[in-house]
Amino acid sequence: MSIEAAKVLNSDCHSAIVDRGALERTLHEQGEVWHQRVNERCPYLFATAPLFVSSGEMEQMHAVIKAVQQVVALPAWRDAALQHAPAVARYEPRAKGVFFGYDFHLNAEGTHLIEINTNAGGALFNALQLHSQRDVVAPGKPAAIDNLEQVFLDMFRNEWRLERGDVPLKTIVIVDEQPLEQYFYPEFVLMQQLFERAGIAAFIADPAELEARTEGLYLHERKVDLIYNRLTDFSLQQQSAISVAYQSNQVVLTPHPHAYALYADKRNLALFTAPDSLRAMGVAETTIATLMMGIPQARLVGGAQEHEQWRQQRKQWFFKPVTGYGGKGTYRGASITNRVFAEIMQGGYIAQRMVSPGERMVCLEGAEPVALKSDVRCYVYDGQVQLIAARLYQGQTTNFRTAGGGFAPVRVVD
């Protein structure tokens, strides 16, 4: 019944709205310059309506995440996943990796895990939005644990404790290439402020500013304790200073290449949906059943002998580069050009069964209601779901360029 209730609420643009005034006040509290930057550079960061999810769908997502955790914990999975990984991924730190993102499409056929990310952005944006809407009356309840900022801070402290025990954590650097140019730069600032309020010196830096010295990794003349890694160079190929310090255990890096290889490399999706391979690893039948139900079939692409077979079936598949991120280089088989199809057939891609995203009707000022696509992201640390948020969008993949779209609060309907 709750699935039907969620569907009815999502199909009515008047069922609930995001209180924009309350959201703007909360954003302004983060600083006037920061607020102005968000409004100018990220006008479609926050959606105009929440997304409703049934308690049954919630349980299904939790079950898939638990099943993934169980499989990844197996030595046989580790061996298989690291087979094609670069050497840096074989270095196994104690840190777990912060802000995993499990991305789902929810539709009439069920819940479908589309991919796993190991440096998912947006958690603090969503925490701010949730906080701003705490007094808004709407059906259902928020899909987050309480006191998220403290939870996130404790997560980073735990990463440090796993690696360094009781040694005080003094300096964190948030690292991305050209951070000022990044769409999520305002979230880096929120993270910096969160750390500073906790008495930890925090900086935002380009990796080129870091230097590996004999006694550790330095940002100018300050020794770096922990890096919050927002790089999309998941194997640190271009980041020699960080790579050297990380592999010699001179800096705590989170998330890290080992986690990416075990969870987020797209080749793993093909392995997660190969029941015979999972059985050979010793995965329980109940876990295999959960994965088969919850993850669309995926296959590695490549080999001239399969070329014609893929051409005939391409409309049923979505093609993704194995080391891709953020929807870059992804293609719907139905709309692919001959040139791109030929490139994909060279290898380096997985094909995933097409699974339609959910929908949410939103009201736009001075216009007819519009149906936006939705996907649902579970932010996870060490197997625990901290927060569930949605992204509303139009187009082939999620983006923040859609009027009425962006991050949407998720409300769970019983």
N, C-alpha and C positions, 0 to 999 in steps of 0.2 A: 504493500500500500504506500509506503513512504517514497518508493521510486516514482509512482504515479503522481504523488503530491509534489515532488520536486519538479517533475516534468511540467505539471500545470503551472507552477509558480514561474518556471523559466520561460514559459511561452507567453507570459503576461508582463508587458513592460511596466505595468503599474503595480506589480506585486510588491516591489520594494525598490528603493533607490539609495544611492550613496549620498549622504548629506554633505554636499560640496562645501557649504559654509563651515561646518565643523572640521572637515578635512583641511581647508585652507588655513583655519586658525591653528591647527596642530602643526602644519607645515611652517607657518610663520614663526612659531615658537622655536624652531630649529635655527633661526637667524634670518634676518631680512635679506641679506645678500644670497644666502643659500636658497631661500624660498623663491627669489627672483630668478635665480639660475634654473631651478626646476621648471618654473612656468615658461621660461623662454626656450629652453633646450628640450624639455620633455613634456610638451603640452598634452600628450595622450598617454601619460604614464599610469594614470588611475582611471578605471572604468566608472561609468555612471550608475552601475547597478551591481548588486552582489549576484553570485551564482549559487543556486540551491543544489545540494547533493543529498541523496538519501543515506540513512544510516547503513542500509545494506551495501550501497556502493562504497561507503567508508570502510566497512568490514572487508570487502573484496580487495580494496587497495592495500589495506594493512596486511592481508593474507599474502598477496603477491610480494610485498616488500620483505616479509618474514621468510618466504620461500627463497627469494634471492639471497638473503643473508645466510640461510642454511647451506645453500649450494656453494657460495663463495668461500665459506669456512672450510671446505674440504680440500685436503692436500692435492687431490687429483684435479680439482678445478684450478688451483693455483698453477700447477704444472702446465695445464692446457692453455690457460690465459696468458702465461708468460712466454709461451713458445715463440710467439711472433713479436714480443715486446723488446724494446731497446734495453741495453745493459742497465741503464739508470733505474728502470722499473723493477729490476730484480733486487735492488737494495730495499730491505724491508724495515722501515722504522716502527716504533711503537705507537706513534700518533695515528689516529683513525682516519682523519680527514674531515674538515668542517663542511657544512652546507652541501650535503648530497642532495640532488634534486631528482626525484622520480616523477616523470611526466606521463600523465594518463590522458587518453580520450575516453569519455564516458558517453555511451549511446544506448540505444534500445537493446543491443546485443550483449551489453555488459560493460565491464571496465577493462581497458586495454593499455598496458604499459608500452609506451612508444619508445622511450629511451631513458637512460640513466645518465645524469651529469654529476661530475665530482667537483665542480666549482660553480654551483648554481647561484646566480645573482638574484637580488630583489627581496631577500628575507626581511631586511630592516625597513625597506619601503612598505612591505605588507604589514609589518608590526605597527608602524606609524599609522597606516590607514585603519587597521583594526582598532587601535587605541582611540582614534578620532571618532569612530562610530559606536563607541561603547554605550551611549545613551539613546541610540536610534532604535525605535521599536520595529522589529521585523520578524517574520516567521523563522523558526529554527534557532540554532545556537552557533556561536563561532567555532571554527575548526582549528583551534590552537590551544596549546597549554598556556597557563597563566604566566604573567610576568616575563614576557618573551625576551626583553632586553637582558635581564639577569640570566636567563637560560642561555642566551648566546654568549654572554661574557663567561659564564661558568664553563661552557664548552671549550673556549679558547684556553682557559686556565687548566682544564683537564688535559688538553693536548700537551701543554707545557709540563704538567705534572707527570704524565706518562713517560716523557723523555728525560726530565730533569729532577723529578722528585720534589723536594722542599726548597730548592734554590729559588730565590725571588725572581719573578718575571718583571724585567725593567723596561724593555724596549721592543715594540712591535712595529714592523714596517709593512704597509699594505702596498703590494707590488703589482703593477701592470704597465704595459708599454704605453708611453705617452698618456699617462693617467688623466691629465686635464682634458684630453680629447675624447675620452671614453663616455659613452652614453650614461653609464652608471657611476660616473665620477661623484655625483652628489651622495650616492650611497657610501662611497669610500670615506667621504667627510663624516657621515653619520657614524661609521665604524670608528674612525679616528676619535670622535668626540666621546663615544661609548668607552673606549679604552682609557682616554684621558680622565674621564670622570672617576674611573676606578684606580687612578694613580699610576697608570702605565704610560710612559712616553710613547707616542704614536706618530708615525710619519707616513706620508703617501709618496711613493717614489717610482721612477722608471728603473728597470733592472740595470741600465747602463750606469746608474749612480752608485751601484754596489761594487765593493772591491773585496776579493778574497785575499786575506793575509794569513800569515803563519798561525796567528793566534785566534783567527775567526773571520767572520764576515762583517764588513763595516759599511755604514752609510756615512760618507765623509769621515768624520773623526769619532763617530759613535758606533760602538759594537752592537750588532743586531742579535737579539735573542730569538725572536720568532718572526717568520714571514707569513702574513696572510696572503696566499698566492692566488691572484686573480688572472694570471697569465693563461692564454689559450695555447701556448707552446707547452703541451702537456708532458713532453719528455725532456724539456729543458735543453733542446738541441742548440738553441741560440743563446743560452744563458749560462755560460761557462762558470762565472763566479758563483752563482747560486748552486749550480750542479756540484761543483767541487766542495763547497762548504756543507751542502746537504749530505753528500755521500761520505764525508769524513766526520759526520755528526757534530759539526761546529755551529749549525743553526737548525732550529726546529722549523720545518716547512709543512704548511697545511693549507689546502690539500696537496697531495704529493703524487709523483708518477706511479708509485706502486698501487695506490688506490685507483688511479685512472685505468691502469692495465687490468685490474681485477674486475672492475665494475663498468667503466664508461666506454671503453673501446667498443665500437659498434659491432665488431666481429663477435663479441660475446652474445649479442642478440641471437645470432645463428646457433650458438651453442646452447643457449637457454631454451631454444625451441627444437632441440634435437633429442627426442626421448631416449633413443638407443644409446647415444653418447652419455647422457645423464645416468642411465642405468649402469653403464660400465664404470662410472665414477662412484657408484654406490649411493646414488640419490634415492630416497624413499619414494615409493609409487604415489603416495598422497601429495608429496611435494611436486613431483613431475606433473600430476594432474592439475595442480594449482597454476603452475607455470604455463601449461598448454592452454588453459582457459584464459589466463590473464595476460599473455604476451602474444601479439600477432606473429605468425610464422615469419622467420627471416632466413635468408640464404645468402651465402657469399656469391658474388658475381665474377665471372671470368671463365675463359676457355672457349676457343673458337667453335668447338663441337656443340656448345649450348646456344650459340648466337641466334639461330632461327627460332629456337624454343622460347627464348626470352622475348624476341620480337613479337611473337604471336600472343604471348601472355602479358605483355608489358602493362596493359591497362589495369591489371589487377594488383600492381606493385608500386611501391614508393621507393625510390633509389636514394641512398645516403652514402657519402664518403665514409670510410671506416674510421678516420680520425677527425671527422667533421664536428662542428659545434654551431649552435645558434641558427640552425636551418640553412647554413651556407652550403652551396653546392648540392642541394637536395632537389629532386625532381619527381613530379608525378608522372608515372609511366604513360598516362593517357595524353599528356601534352608535351611529350619529349620530342625534340628534333632529331633527324637522322644523324646529324653531326655529333650531338651530345650523346646519343645512344651508342654510337661507335666508340666514343671516348670511354663510356662506362664499361663497355664490353672488354676494355683493356685490363680491367681489374681495379682493385682499390675501393670497391663499392660493396655494400650489402643491399639486397632488395628485401623490403618488408611488405607483407600483405597490406593492402589499402584498408584502413579503418577510419570511418568518418568521425570527425570531432563532434562534440555536443553542440547545442545551440542555446543562445540566450537572447530573447527579445529585449531591446533597449529603446527607450524613448529619447529622441533627439529634439532639441528645441527648434520649433518652427518646421518640423519635418515629420514624415510618416515614421512609425516605429520600424526598426530594422533588426533583422536576425543576424547576430554575430556568432562566429564560431567560438568554441571554448575548449581550452585544455586545462588540466588540473595538475598542479605541481605540489608534491609532498616534499617538504624540507625535512631531511632526516640526518640525525647524528648517531652513529654507533647503533643503528637499527631502530632508534626511537624517532617517531614522527613528532616533530616539534610544532609544525604549522602546515596548514594546507591552504593554498591560494589558487586562484584561477587567472588565466589570461584570456581576454576577449579580443577578437581580431577579425579582420577580413583578409583574404588572400590565401596564398599557398601554405605559408607557415606563420607561426606567431610573430607578431611585430608590435611596435608601439607607434603606429602611424595611422590608427583608425579612430575616427571621431566616435566617442562613446565607449571606446575600447581601452585596453590596458590591464593593469593588475586589478582584480576584483576580489573582494572578500568572499570566502566560501561560508555558507551557512548550512548546517546539517539538519535535515528534516526527519523526525522520527515517524 
